[in-house]
């Protein structure tokens, strides 16, 4: 049972598209050299006008340009001169070849933990997220679902489509693990407005 708060951000687990797989749906998007915000595996990512990727702090509503989930990056480490693959972007890294790996399928489904108990009645409803700093020791996001925000509100960014039911998680646990997807219009590829 999920009785301990262990949020790990958004973990891609599948897709609602006909292919049934998100294999090959990871896009490489440049990160601006010196971008001064840390990004962790499981954080939401957005495209900005410069044509680069940045962290997207999705909380109570849609964030313009949000295209997916950050699952790592590559860059030449300025202190060693070596090509480095990392599941977190260290804030302020100066590297002209930095790229983010972003799972950008608009039909992606991903697992997220609630910051509290979520009942069966949450299924099919919309939900907000809580955006917090990630863990530098393990390189993971600490974002979670806001369990108190579940509603039919059409301006929320995410929708609960399933629950994780297994040996360590069940519906209504103290910190319920859910399967969520983008609310229609939340993903940049599903909107008419460019970045």
Buried (B, 14 or more C-beta within 10 A) or exposed (E): EBEEEEBBBBBBBBBBBEEEEBEEBBBEBBBBBEBEEBBBBBBBBBBBEEEBBBBBBBBBEBBEBBBBBBBBBBBBBBEEEEEBEBBBBBEEBEBEEBBBBBBBBBBBBBBBBBBBBBEEEBBEBBBBBBBBEBBEEEBBBBBBBBBBBBEEBEEBBBBBEBBBEEEEBBBBBEBBBBBBBBBEEBBBEEBEEEB
